[in-house]
Amino acid sequence: MQIETKTVTTNSGMPITLYFPDGAGQALPSVVLMHERYGLVQHTGDLARRLADEGYCVATPDLFFYISDQNALHSGAAKATPTDPYVIDRLDEVVAVLSGEPVADSGKLGMIGVCQTGRYSIIYGAKRKLNACIVLYGGISDWDQSELRPEHMADVLKQLGAPFLGLYGETDHTISIADVVKLRNVLEENDKSYRIKIFEDAPHGWLNNTMPGRYRRVAAESAMYEVVRFLKQNLSATSGRSGRVNWEFESNKDVNYDFGKNVRFE
């Protein structure tokens, strides 16, 4: 399928690239796909094309556009530390752009956060309407309040209105299985629908095939299957059963699992 792209710059100066199938004859369900901590790089565009090929209009905002040295950001030498309110404002701009695009149906909206931006899909889903909230190995490494994060993550999760998909790795050095279990417990205590899966022997960043040390092909393909299935379940015209709460937790961990032994891969 031929994929078209279009780049829009918002009033704040943030670039957003849209990906959608060529010749789409109707407004498509929309997905906001956020980048890793490295900013908007090739990996994000590759994922966006793959999702667009599934029949979605995919928006990829450059949330960290304000960092002056983008090369340092892309290499990991620089880091962006936006506040939660800043992120919500920028994501409001993304949704506004989608609302003005004939090819996009912003009333059927999914959001995917990856690595650092995993938190952002959760906080946006707590404050705004989403049909699907997806996190890939992110969002729960820091639960506490701070100047950057006005609310404790447990309180944010209580406000989440969309079904939640969380995909994590057994050997992630930034997020422990205990954190994932804590996430599951908070969601269940507050009657939130979720599917959570912990991938066996998967380190942090296992979806990123531009970083060979981290990439795990089997886990990556399985994860994309999970993402596409979840989007289809929750962004279709017939999605959702009113009044039902669905809980799914899947994990296969080593009996000698020790988070302290997990290491960073490049």
SULNORBEL-V157236 format. One line per field, one symbol per residue. ss: DSSP state (a for helix, b for strand, c for the rest). psi: psi as a letter, one per 30 degrees, with the letter a starting at -180 (. if undefined). burial: # if it has 9 or more other ideal C-beta (glycine too) atoms within 8 Angstrom, else .. Layout:
# SULNORBEL-V157236
ss = ???
psi = ???
burial = ???
This chain:
# SULNORBEL-V157236
ss = ccbbbbbbbcccccbbbbbbbccccccbbbbbbccccccccaaaaaaaaaaaccccbbbbbccccccccaaaaaaccccccccaaaaaaaaaaaaaaaaccccbbbbbbbbbbbaaaaaaaaaaaaaccccbbbbbccccccccccccccccaaaaaaccccbbbbbbbcccccccaaaaaaaaaaaaaccccbbbbbbcccccccccccccccccaaaaaaaaaaaaaaaaaaacccccccccccbbbbbcccccccaaaccccc
psi = kkkllkkkklffgkkkkkklkkgkglkkkkkjjllafgajaeeeeeeeeeeeffgljkkjkifhffkeieeeeefgflkkilleeeeeeefeeeeeeefgkffkjffjklkkkkbefeeeeeeeffflklfkjkkjhafgfjfllaeejfkkeeeeeffkflkkkkklkegkffkleeeeeeeeeeeefghkklkkkjkkgklkgffjgfiefekjeeeeeeeeeeeeeeeeefglfglkjkgkkkkkkkkjlkfgkjeffklkk.
burial = ..#......#...########..#...##############.###########..##########.#....###...#.#.###..############..#.####.###################.#.###########........#.###..###.#.###########..#.#.##.###.###...#.######..########.#..###..##.###.###.##.####............#.#.#........#..#.
